[in-house]
Amino acid sequence: MFQIIGILLKKNIYIPTLWPDVFKCCKEEELEYLYAKNILPIPVDQRYSKEDMNYIIREILSVLKNVWFLGGFMRKDMQALHKESVNT
């Protein structure tokens, strides 16, 4: 997940780290640690216009398409999301 966050940061999409203290007080195999490490909290609030949100969606889907490419085929749920965002 940190790879995805780094790529998005280069595209000026800031993904905050929620619960950073979890990394200090929990072991890597604990559920809390896994949640904190693998969450992708997408920025969505009143500061963003529809165009901003479409940009964020397109870029996230583009990154996920490249990361979640399985056996030569993009997962069907990712295909549906990508198709939906392109048509928006």
C-alpha positions as CSV (number, residue, x, y, z in Angstrom):
1,M,0.0,0.0,0.0
2,F,2.9,2.4,0.7
3,Q,4.0,2.0,-2.9
4,I,0.5,3.2,-4.0
5,I,0.5,6.1,-1.6
6,G,4.0,7.2,-2.9
7,I,2.8,7.1,-6.6
8,L,-0.3,9.1,-5.7
9,L,1.8,11.6,-3.8
10,K,3.8,12.2,-7.0
11,K,0.5,13.0,-8.7
12,N,-0.3,15.6,-6.0
13,I,-2.9,13.4,-4.3
14,Y,-2.1,13.3,-0.6
15,I,-3.2,10.2,1.2
16,P,-3.0,10.7,5.0
17,T,-1.6,8.1,7.4
18,L,-4.3,7.3,9.9
19,W,-3.4,6.0,13.3
20,P,0.4,6.3,13.0
21,D,0.8,5.2,16.6
22,V,-0.4,1.8,15.7
23,F,2.9,1.1,14.0
24,K,4.7,1.7,17.3
25,C,2.4,-0.2,19.7
26,C,1.2,-3.2,17.6
27,K,3.0,-6.1,16.1
28,E,3.0,-6.5,12.3
29,E,0.8,-9.6,12.5
30,E,-1.9,-7.9,14.6
31,L,-5.1,-6.9,12.9
32,E,-4.8,-3.2,13.9
33,Y,-1.4,-3.0,12.3
34,L,-2.6,-4.6,9.1
35,Y,-5.6,-2.2,8.9
36,A,-3.4,0.8,9.5
37,K,-0.8,-0.3,6.9
38,N,-3.3,-1.3,4.2
39,I,-6.0,1.4,4.4
40,L,-6.2,3.9,1.6
41,P,-8.1,6.9,3.1
42,I,-9.1,8.9,0.0
43,P,-9.4,12.6,0.5
44,V,-13.0,13.6,0.1
45,D,-14.4,16.9,1.5
46,Q,-15.8,20.3,0.6
47,R,-12.5,21.6,-0.6
48,Y,-12.6,19.5,-3.7
49,S,-14.6,20.2,-6.9
50,K,-16.2,17.6,-9.1
51,E,-13.2,18.0,-11.4
52,D,-10.8,17.4,-8.5
53,M,-12.6,14.3,-7.5
54,N,-12.7,12.9,-11.0
55,Y,-9.0,13.5,-11.3
56,I,-8.4,11.7,-8.0
57,I,-10.6,8.8,-9.1
58,R,-8.9,8.5,-12.5
59,E,-5.4,8.5,-10.9
60,I,-6.3,6.0,-8.2
61,L,-7.8,3.6,-10.7
62,S,-4.8,4.0,-13.0
63,V,-2.4,3.1,-10.1
64,L,-4.6,0.2,-8.9
65,K,-4.9,-1.1,-12.5
66,N,-1.1,-1.3,-12.6
67,V,-0.7,-2.8,-9.1
68,W,-3.7,-5.2,-9.2
69,F,-3.0,-6.8,-12.6
70,L,-3.7,-10.5,-12.1
71,G,-2.6,-13.1,-14.6
72,G,-2.8,-10.8,-17.6
73,F,-6.4,-9.7,-16.8
74,M,-7.5,-6.8,-14.6
75,R,-9.9,-7.9,-11.9
76,K,-13.5,-7.6,-13.1
77,D,-14.5,-5.2,-10.2
78,M,-11.6,-2.9,-11.2
79,Q,-12.6,-3.0,-14.8
80,A,-16.1,-1.9,-13.8
81,L,-14.8,0.9,-11.7
82,H,-12.4,2.1,-14.4
83,K,-15.1,2.0,-17.0
84,E,-17.5,4.0,-14.8
85,S,-14.9,6.7,-14.0
86,V,-13.9,7.1,-17.7
87,N,-17.6,7.7,-18.6
88,T,-18.1,10.3,-15.9
